[in-house]
Every structure is written in C-alpha cells, then in structure tokens.
Amino acid sequence: MNAEKERLQNPEWKKWGPYVSNRQWGTVREDYSATGNAWGYTTYMDALSRTYRWSEDGIAGICDHKQRLCFAFSFWNTKDKVIKERFFGLSNHEGNHGEDVKEIYFYLDNTPTHSYMKMLYKYPINAFPYEHLIAENARRSKNEPEFELTETGIFDNDAYFDLFIEYAKTDKNDFLIRLTAINRSNSKAALVILPTVWYRNNWAWGNGTYEPELRAGAPGSIEINHDSISIKRLYARDPNWNILFCGNETNGSKIPGTNSEAKYFKDGINDFLVHGKEDAVNPDKTGTKACFLVNTELEAGESRTFDFRLSPHEMEDAFYGFDELMQQRKLEADEYYSIFQCEIPDEDEKNIQRQAFAGLLWNKQFYHYNVSKWLKGDPKLEANRDFKAHVRNREWEHMQNKDIISMPDKWEYPWFATWDLAFHCVPFALIDPQFAKDQLRLLTKEWYIHPNGQLPAYEWDFQ
C-alpha cells in the first residue's frame, strides 16, 4: 500500500498539523468590546502585545489538535519597526474592498496526514511599508482597485528573501523542520530567523491555574514541559544559537485596560531585538514562549538552509538521517498524488491541482469558540457587552467549538463558515474522504446545530 494511504488509516497521524491560523486578531472570538467592534478591539499591532483568548496565529504554524503547543517562524530584516510574527493585512475598515492580506506567500505542497508540507514566503529586505499600504488603500474608493504590496516598490531590484519552509513527520508527533533562505537581491542582506515555540494561554483567564513551562535544555535544545503533550524538545542543528524566553502574556503597559502579574510578556522577543531592551527576556531561560535566535547575513544570490526538530525523544543527534527522511516524505507525497493525477498528461496542470490541494490542507485550523463564556466573560477577562444593543450570537450559547475545521482562508476569512466548509468537502472527498465525512458530520453535532435544528451560518452572525 502507498505509505500515505497507510498513514491515513491511523487518525493519530492527524493530531498534529498546520492548524495555527494566519490571523487571530480582528476576529469575533477576540472581540471583548461593548460595541462589537471586532476589527478595532485587537488590531495587527495590538497582537504583538496582547495575548489571545481563544486561538493563536503565526507564519507556517503547526500545533496539536487541541492547540496546547504551537510552533511557527518569525523573521526580522533588521529594518522593520516590528519583527514579522504574523502576516500583515488591512482590516475591514482599512481596505477599500474590506479585509485584505498584504503579503506574498504560496502553499506549495501538503499531504492529508501532513507528513510532508511546504510553503514559500517572500519577505522584503527593506522596511515593510505598513503606513504606505494603510494610507493609500484608505484614499481609494471601493470603485478603484486595491493597492497591493508589489505596487509600493518594496520588491524592486529583487530586494527580498525567498523563505521556503518545509515540515516532514518522522512519526505521528515528530517533525523535521527546514527553512531554506535565498537572498534574491544583488547585495548582501541581514536576516534574523526566529523559530518559535509557545503555549496557548489557558491560565490567565481565571478558569484554570496550570501553567506549563519551556526552559533551556542541552546546547541547541529547548525543553517542553507540559503534562499532556507528547513533544518534549525543540532542537536546532547548530548548538551555538542563543535562546530567548518570555511569557505568552499581555503587556499591560501597551494594551490599556489590561493587567498581568507576569514579568515577561508576549512582545518580549520583539522588544529585545528591535528596541534593545535586554530586560524584556528572561535571563533564567524559562517561560511560556521561546525561540532560537539565528542572526545571519546572506550574500547576493546566496541560499542557506537551517534545520530544526520537534520531537518527543531525547537524542544525542536529533538530525541523524534528516536529509534522507525529508526526501523520503517528498517521494511518498509524489506517489500519493500520482494516484489522482494518472489521467492528467500536462505537468503544469498537475502542479496547479497539487498546489490547490496544498491550499486546502494548509487552511485547516484549530477553531475554539465557547459562545456562552465569550458572552459572559471570564473571571479575569471582563466582557463589557451592551445587551441593550445588538450583540452577536446571543441565541447560540450552546456552541462550544474546539475542533479542527476547514477554513475559507486562514487570513482573509479565518472563521467558521458552514457554506464554505461544505464546498471544501467536495475536493477533500478525493484526497481524504474520511476528513470530508467528518467535517460534514461535525456540523450536525449538538455543539454546532441549534436546538431548533438550524445550522450555524458563520461566526459574524450564526443566524
């Protein structure tokens, strides 16, 4: 039997995957305003310092099916005003055509069990034009085209890095991780790479007290200490890279109206690098968010590879056989998709179809939204709802979602939508019929369907 088809017989292979959203800010779940202004309550810049309540976001992020532990890449070109922890885009109020991601990235490959995954992010070498994008799109009417990132001139003279991100599972919960960085410009350029691991914050809201820990292990490793996670270490091939630690906690000095007893905050790594604040990271090398600090420079046209591994095992050499297994998973992915493409003679058409499947698979997301808790608020996170006015989803207090679902798009539409999900199940039925069946059944579960039999529409208004 084909290796990927055999893996599909065991649901354990899907318990870890690309389930981290590209955007959690600006969603209904994170809106605790009185007026229901989801786009204004947590903005792109707020997300740097505000801890999310319900889910996490990141670049090429992976996590377990309950999103207790997350891994993603962050980058800094040493010129931006913030490190790039998540893709930038315009809110519904900022874009002349509504919400609009303003980054360039491509999903290149993925398998149904996520045994092999690949994507490409084109990261500018020069300072990202945040203000230019916001101002020009605000100036344009809805009858004019959107002002895109490529129009700002940021990619002139090929002044960007191609960042290829690959994952290959050695087992159900053991990831080989490879970043290939290529300087496409005609001059040397600095790049800071931050492979980051962190816990979703389940302890700050007053409903639980268990706080897991990350700490420095042997050279080139971060220890992961959580009582219900099988992965125990993040390894770097180079043992000499420094490790930075902070907490996945809201920085109350930057987010008005919030308080935290923590000393180290979600933006600690950013403040350490961008603003030189050495006290923003924990010198004791512990926390709930941590990363390897990879400072490098790439010559014009140079390509360089950086390897990491998330594993449940303690190993002296975590990278033994790394290249061979990465290649094996690629070949197994080719073999799996050849089953569905045997009647397609054109190689370009095969590539288009395969990237379309990759887009579907990369856009799976951990979706967590307990409506009754969200409406009432938590002991330490007040919900200032104006119930005399319109409050979303008041008739759907039974909804308590904590599932992996197919998203319309993990940036421009990272919320539950029945209509889109159902249509996604048509192509999913070809490559992973069990997932398609499970998704459709999910809609009729008692924690989704209304007691009156109505299916929920979409997160902005389930009615």
C-alpha positions as CSV (number, residue, x, y, z in Angstrom):
1,M,0.0,0.0,0.0
2,N,1.1,3.6,-0.6
3,A,2.8,5.0,2.5
4,E,0.5,8.0,2.8
5,K,-2.6,5.9,2.2
6,E,-1.5,3.6,5.0
7,R,-0.9,6.5,7.4
8,L,-4.5,7.7,6.6
9,Q,-5.8,4.5,8.3
10,N,-4.5,5.8,11.6
11,P,-6.1,9.0,12.9
12,E,-3.2,9.6,15.2
13,W,-1.2,11.0,12.2
14,K,-3.6,14.0,12.0
15,K,-3.3,15.0,15.7
16,W,-0.5,17.4,14.7
17,G,-0.8,19.6,11.7
18,P,-0.8,23.2,10.2
19,Y,-3.7,24.2,12.5
20,V,-2.4,27.6,13.5
21,S,-4.3,30.5,11.9
22,N,-2.6,33.2,9.8
23,R,-4.6,35.7,11.7
24,Q,-6.4,35.7,15.0
25,W,-6.7,39.4,15.5
26,G,-9.8,41.1,14.2
27,T,-12.0,38.1,14.8
28,V,-15.3,37.9,16.6
29,R,-13.8,35.5,19.2
30,E,-11.2,38.0,20.3
31,D,-13.7,40.9,20.5
32,Y,-14.5,41.9,24.1
33,S,-15.7,45.4,23.3
34,A,-19.1,46.8,24.3
35,T,-19.9,47.8,20.7
36,G,-19.0,44.7,18.8
37,N,-16.1,46.4,17.0
38,A,-14.1,43.2,16.4
39,W,-11.7,44.9,13.9
40,G,-10.9,47.7,16.5
41,Y,-10.6,45.7,19.7
42,T,-7.5,43.8,18.7
43,T,-5.5,45.2,15.7
44,Y,-2.4,43.9,13.9
45,M,-0.1,46.0,16.1
46,D,-2.1,45.1,19.3
47,A,-1.5,41.4,18.5
48,L,2.2,41.9,19.1
49,S,1.5,42.6,22.8
50,R,-2.0,41.2,23.5
51,T,-2.4,37.6,24.4
52,Y,-5.2,35.9,22.6
53,R,-8.1,34.2,24.5
54,W,-9.2,31.5,22.0
55,S,-6.5,30.6,19.4
56,E,-3.1,31.6,18.1
57,D,-1.6,32.8,14.8
58,G,1.8,32.6,13.2
59,I,3.7,32.1,10.0
60,A,3.6,28.5,8.7
61,G,2.4,27.5,12.2
62,I,1.8,24.0,13.4
63,C,0.2,22.7,16.6
64,D,-1.6,19.7,18.2
65,H,-5.3,19.2,17.7
66,K,-6.2,20.9,20.9
67,Q,-3.6,23.7,20.3
68,R,-1.8,23.4,23.6
69,L,1.6,23.9,22.0
70,C,2.4,25.9,18.9
71,F,5.4,26.3,16.6
72,A,5.9,28.9,13.9
73,F,8.6,31.1,12.3
74,S,9.2,34.8,12.8
75,F,11.6,36.9,10.9
76,W,13.3,40.3,11.1
77,N,15.2,42.1,8.3
78,T,16.8,44.4,11.0
79,K,15.0,47.4,9.4
80,D,11.3,46.8,10.2
81,K,9.7,48.5,13.2
82,V,8.5,45.1,14.5
83,I,9.5,41.5,13.9
84,K,7.4,39.7,11.5
85,E,5.5,37.2,13.7
86,R,2.3,37.1,11.6
87,F,1.2,38.2,8.1
88,F,0.1,41.8,7.8
89,G,-3.1,42.9,6.2
90,L,-5.8,45.6,6.3
91,S,-8.9,45.3,8.5
92,N,-12.4,45.6,7.0
93,H,-12.4,49.3,7.8
94,E,-8.9,49.9,6.3
95,G,-9.2,48.1,3.0
96,N,-11.1,49.8,0.2
97,H,-12.6,46.3,-0.6
98,G,-12.7,45.1,3.0
99,E,-10.2,42.8,4.8
100,D,-7.1,42.2,2.6
101,V,-3.9,40.4,3.3
102,K,-0.8,42.4,2.1
103,E,1.9,39.7,2.0
104,I,3.1,37.3,-0.7
105,Y,3.2,33.7,0.2
106,F,2.3,30.4,-1.5
107,Y,1.3,27.0,-0.3
108,L,3.3,24.5,-2.4
109,D,2.6,21.1,-1.0
110,N,0.9,19.1,1.7
111,T,-0.4,15.6,2.3
112,P,-3.6,14.7,4.1
113,T,-1.8,13.4,7.2
114,H,0.6,16.4,7.0
115,S,3.5,14.0,6.7
116,Y,5.1,16.5,4.3
117,M,4.3,20.2,4.0
118,K,5.9,23.1,2.1
119,M,5.3,26.8,1.6
120,L,7.1,29.9,0.4
121,Y,7.1,33.4,1.9
122,K,8.6,36.3,0.1
123,Y,10.0,38.6,2.8
124,P,11.2,42.1,1.9
125,I,14.8,43.0,2.7
126,N,13.9,46.6,3.3
127,A,11.4,48.1,5.9
128,F,7.9,46.8,5.3
129,P,5.6,49.6,4.0
130,Y,2.9,49.4,6.6
131,E,1.9,53.1,6.6
132,H,2.0,53.4,2.8
133,L,-0.4,50.4,2.4
134,I,-2.8,51.7,5.0
135,A,-2.8,55.3,3.7
136,E,-3.1,54.5,0.0
137,N,-5.9,52.0,0.5
138,A,-7.8,54.4,2.7
139,R,-7.5,57.1,0.0
140,R,-9.0,54.8,-2.7
141,S,-12.7,54.3,-3.1
142,K,-14.5,51.0,-3.5
143,N,-14.7,51.6,-7.2
144,E,-10.9,51.6,-7.5
145,P,-8.6,48.6,-7.4
146,E,-6.8,47.6,-4.2
147,F,-3.3,49.0,-3.7
148,E,-1.1,45.9,-3.5
149,L,2.3,45.3,-1.8
150,T,4.0,44.9,-5.2
151,E,3.0,48.5,-6.1
152,T,4.9,50.0,-3.2
153,G,8.2,49.3,-4.8
154,I,9.3,47.1,-1.9
155,F,10.3,44.3,-4.3
156,D,12.2,46.5,-6.8
157,N,15.6,45.1,-7.8
158,D,14.5,41.8,-6.3
159,A,15.1,43.1,-2.8
160,Y,13.6,40.2,-1.0
161,F,14.3,36.8,0.6
162,D,12.6,33.6,-0.6
163,L,11.9,31.7,2.6
164,F,10.9,28.1,1.9
165,I,9.5,26.3,4.9
166,E,9.2,22.5,5.0
167,Y,7.9,20.0,7.5
168,A,8.3,16.2,7.4
169,K,7.0,13.9,10.1
170,T,9.2,11.1,11.2
171,D,6.3,9.8,13.2
172,K,2.9,10.9,14.3
173,N,4.2,13.6,16.6
174,D,7.8,14.1,15.5
175,F,8.6,16.9,13.0
176,L,11.7,17.6,10.9
177,I,11.7,21.4,10.1
178,R,13.7,23.0,7.4
179,L,14.0,26.7,6.4
180,T,15.8,27.5,3.2
181,A,16.5,31.2,2.8
182,I,17.6,32.7,-0.5
183,N,18.7,36.3,-1.0
184,R,17.3,37.3,-4.4
185,S,18.9,40.7,-4.4
186,N,22.3,41.9,-5.8
187,S,23.8,42.8,-2.4
188,K,24.4,41.3,1.0
189,A,21.4,41.4,3.4
190,A,20.9,40.7,7.1
191,L,18.2,38.2,8.2
192,V,17.2,37.3,11.7
193,I,15.4,33.9,11.9
194,L,13.3,33.1,15.0
195,P,11.9,29.5,15.1
196,T,9.4,30.0,18.0
197,V,7.6,27.6,20.3
198,W,4.9,28.7,22.7
199,Y,1.9,27.6,24.7
200,R,-1.6,28.8,24.1
201,N,-2.5,30.7,27.2
202,N,-5.1,28.7,29.2
203,W,-4.1,30.0,32.6
204,A,-4.6,33.8,32.6
205,W,-8.4,34.0,32.4
206,G,-9.3,32.7,35.9
207,N,-10.7,29.3,34.8
208,G,-7.5,27.2,35.4
209,T,-4.2,27.5,37.1
210,Y,-1.9,25.0,35.3
211,E,0.9,26.9,33.6
212,P,3.4,24.7,31.6
213,E,7.0,25.7,31.1
214,L,9.6,26.0,28.5
215,R,13.3,26.0,29.5
216,A,16.8,25.8,28.1
217,G,18.0,22.2,27.7
218,A,21.3,20.9,26.5
219,P,23.0,23.1,23.9
220,G,20.8,23.5,20.9
221,S,17.6,22.4,22.6
222,I,14.5,23.8,24.3
223,E,12.8,21.6,26.8
224,I,9.0,21.4,26.6
225,N,7.3,20.6,29.9
226,H,3.6,20.0,29.6
227,D,1.7,17.3,31.4
228,S,-0.4,16.3,28.3
229,I,1.9,16.9,25.3
230,S,4.0,14.2,23.9
231,I,6.5,16.5,22.2
232,K,9.3,17.3,24.7
233,R,12.0,19.1,22.9
234,L,12.8,21.6,20.1
235,Y,16.2,21.0,18.6
236,A,18.4,23.2,16.4
237,R,21.1,21.8,14.3
238,D,23.5,24.5,15.4
239,P,24.0,24.2,19.2
240,N,25.6,27.6,19.4
241,W,22.5,29.7,18.7
242,N,21.2,31.7,21.6
243,I,17.7,31.0,23.0
244,L,15.3,33.8,24.1
245,F,12.5,33.3,26.6
246,C,9.5,35.4,27.6
247,G,5.8,34.7,28.5
248,N,2.7,34.5,26.4
249,E,1.2,37.2,28.5
250,T,-0.4,40.6,27.7
251,N,1.8,43.6,28.2
252,G,-0.4,45.8,30.2
253,S,1.8,48.9,29.6
254,K,1.0,48.7,25.9
255,I,-2.6,47.5,26.0
256,P,-4.8,49.8,28.0
257,G,-7.2,48.3,30.5
258,T,-5.3,45.0,30.9
259,N,-3.4,43.7,33.8
260,S,-0.9,40.9,34.3
261,E,1.1,39.7,37.2
262,A,3.7,38.4,34.8
263,K,7.2,40.0,34.4
264,Y,7.9,38.9,30.8
265,F,5.4,39.4,28.0
266,K,4.4,38.3,24.6
267,D,6.3,41.1,22.9
268,G,9.5,40.4,24.9
269,I,11.4,38.9,21.9
270,N,10.4,41.9,19.7
271,D,11.4,44.4,22.3
272,F,14.7,42.7,22.9
273,L,15.7,42.7,19.2
274,V,14.1,45.9,17.9
275,H,14.4,48.2,20.9
276,G,17.4,46.6,22.6
277,K,15.6,46.0,25.9
278,E,17.6,43.3,27.5
279,D,15.2,43.1,30.4
280,A,12.4,42.1,28.1
281,V,13.5,38.5,28.0
282,N,14.1,36.2,30.9
283,P,17.8,35.7,31.9
284,D,16.8,32.5,33.8
285,K,15.9,30.9,30.4
286,T,12.4,29.9,31.2
287,G,9.0,31.0,30.1
288,T,5.9,30.1,28.0
289,K,7.3,31.4,24.7
290,A,10.8,30.8,23.4
291,C,12.8,30.9,20.2
292,F,16.3,30.2,18.8
293,L,18.0,33.5,17.8
294,V,19.6,32.9,14.4
295,N,21.5,36.0,13.2
296,T,22.8,35.7,9.7
297,E,23.8,37.5,6.6
298,L,23.3,36.2,3.0
299,E,25.4,37.3,0.1
300,A,23.7,38.3,-3.1
301,G,22.0,35.2,-4.6
302,E,23.1,33.0,-1.7
303,S,21.0,30.1,-0.4
304,R,21.3,28.8,3.1
305,T,19.5,26.0,5.0
306,F,18.6,25.9,8.7
307,D,17.3,22.7,10.3
308,F,15.2,22.1,13.5
309,R,13.3,19.3,15.0
310,L,10.3,19.0,17.3
311,S,10.4,15.6,19.0
312,P,9.2,13.5,22.0
313,H,12.6,11.9,22.2
314,E,15.8,12.9,24.0
315,M,18.6,12.4,21.4
316,E,22.3,13.0,21.2
317,D,22.0,13.6,17.4
318,A,18.5,14.7,16.6
319,F,19.5,15.3,12.9
320,Y,20.8,11.8,12.0
321,G,19.2,10.8,8.7
322,F,17.4,14.2,8.4
323,D,18.1,14.7,4.7
324,E,17.2,11.1,3.8
325,L,13.9,11.2,5.6
326,M,12.9,14.6,4.3
327,Q,13.5,13.3,0.8
328,Q,11.6,10.1,1.5
329,R,8.5,12.0,2.6
330,K,8.7,14.1,-0.6
331,L,8.7,11.0,-2.7
332,E,5.8,9.5,-0.7
333,A,3.8,12.6,-1.4
334,D,4.6,12.3,-5.1
335,E,3.5,8.7,-5.1
336,Y,0.3,9.6,-3.2
337,Y,-0.8,12.3,-5.6
338,S,0.1,10.2,-8.7
339,I,-2.9,8.1,-7.8
340,F,-5.2,11.1,-8.6
341,Q,-3.2,12.5,-11.5
342,C,-2.6,9.5,-13.6
343,E,-5.1,10.8,-16.3
344,I,-3.6,14.3,-16.4
345,P,-0.9,14.4,-19.1
346,D,0.2,18.0,-18.6
347,E,2.8,18.6,-15.9
348,D,1.6,22.3,-15.4
349,E,-1.9,21.1,-14.8
350,K,-0.7,18.5,-12.3
351,N,1.2,21.2,-10.4
352,I,-1.8,23.5,-10.3
353,Q,-4.0,20.8,-8.9
354,R,-1.4,19.8,-6.4
355,Q,-1.0,23.4,-5.2
356,A,-4.8,23.7,-4.9
357,F,-4.8,20.6,-2.7
358,A,-2.0,22.1,-0.7
359,G,-4.0,25.3,-0.2
360,L,-7.0,23.2,1.2
361,L,-4.8,21.3,3.5
362,W,-2.7,24.3,4.8
363,N,-6.0,26.1,5.6
364,K,-7.1,23.6,8.2
365,Q,-7.4,25.4,11.5
366,F,-7.9,24.8,15.2
367,Y,-11.2,26.6,15.9
368,H,-12.1,27.4,19.5
369,Y,-15.2,29.4,20.4
370,N,-17.2,28.8,23.6
371,V,-20.1,31.3,23.0
372,S,-21.5,31.3,26.5
373,K,-18.1,32.0,28.0
374,W,-17.4,34.6,25.4
375,L,-20.7,36.4,26.0
376,K,-20.3,36.4,29.8
377,G,-16.6,36.9,30.0
378,D,-14.1,35.1,32.2
379,P,-13.2,35.8,35.9
380,K,-10.1,37.8,34.8
381,L,-11.4,39.0,31.4
382,E,-14.5,41.1,31.6
383,A,-16.9,41.2,28.7
384,N,-18.4,44.7,28.6
385,R,-21.4,43.6,26.4
386,D,-24.1,46.2,25.7
387,F,-27.0,43.8,25.7
388,K,-29.5,46.6,25.1
389,A,-27.9,46.9,21.6
390,H,-27.0,44.2,19.1
391,V,-24.6,41.6,20.5
392,R,-23.6,38.8,18.1
393,N,-24.6,35.2,18.6
394,R,-26.7,35.7,21.7
395,E,-29.0,32.9,20.6
396,W,-26.2,30.4,20.2
397,E,-24.9,29.9,23.8
398,H,-24.9,26.2,23.3
399,M,-22.0,26.4,20.8
400,Q,-18.8,25.2,22.3
401,N,-16.4,24.5,19.5
402,K,-12.9,23.1,19.9
403,D,-12.3,21.4,16.6
404,I,-10.0,21.2,13.5
405,I,-12.1,22.6,10.7
406,S,-11.5,23.7,7.1
407,M,-11.3,27.4,6.9
408,P,-12.2,29.6,3.9
409,D,-8.9,31.3,4.2
410,K,-6.7,31.5,7.4
411,W,-6.0,35.2,6.8
412,E,-8.9,36.8,4.9
413,Y,-11.6,34.6,6.4
414,P,-10.3,32.8,9.4
415,W,-13.6,32.0,11.0
416,F,-16.2,29.2,10.9
417,A,-18.4,29.3,7.8
418,T,-20.8,26.4,7.0
419,W,-21.3,27.2,3.3
420,D,-17.6,27.3,2.5
421,L,-16.7,24.3,4.6
422,A,-19.4,22.2,2.8
423,F,-18.0,23.2,-0.6
424,H,-14.4,22.3,0.5
425,C,-15.6,18.8,1.3
426,V,-16.1,18.2,-2.5
427,P,-12.3,18.3,-3.3
428,F,-11.4,16.8,0.1
429,A,-13.5,13.8,-0.8
430,L,-11.0,13.0,-3.5
431,I,-7.8,13.1,-1.4
432,D,-9.2,12.4,2.1
433,P,-12.8,11.2,2.1
434,Q,-12.8,10.4,5.8
435,F,-12.0,14.0,6.6
436,A,-14.7,15.2,4.3
437,K,-17.3,13.0,6.0
438,D,-16.1,14.0,9.5
439,Q,-16.4,17.7,8.6
440,L,-20.0,17.4,7.3
441,R,-21.0,15.3,10.4
442,L,-19.4,17.9,12.6
443,L,-22.0,20.5,11.5
444,T,-24.8,18.4,12.9
445,K,-23.2,17.8,16.3
446,E,-25.1,19.1,19.3
447,W,-22.4,21.7,20.0
448,Y,-22.9,23.2,16.5
449,I,-26.5,22.7,15.4
450,H,-29.1,24.9,17.2
451,P,-31.8,23.1,19.3
452,N,-34.3,24.2,16.7
453,G,-32.5,22.4,14.0
454,Q,-30.8,25.4,12.4
455,L,-27.2,25.1,11.1
456,P,-25.0,27.9,12.1
457,A,-24.1,30.3,9.3
458,Y,-20.8,32.0,10.0
459,E,-19.1,33.5,13.0
460,W,-20.1,37.1,12.4
461,D,-23.7,36.1,12.8
462,F,-24.7,32.5,13.2
463,Q,-28.3,33.2,12.5
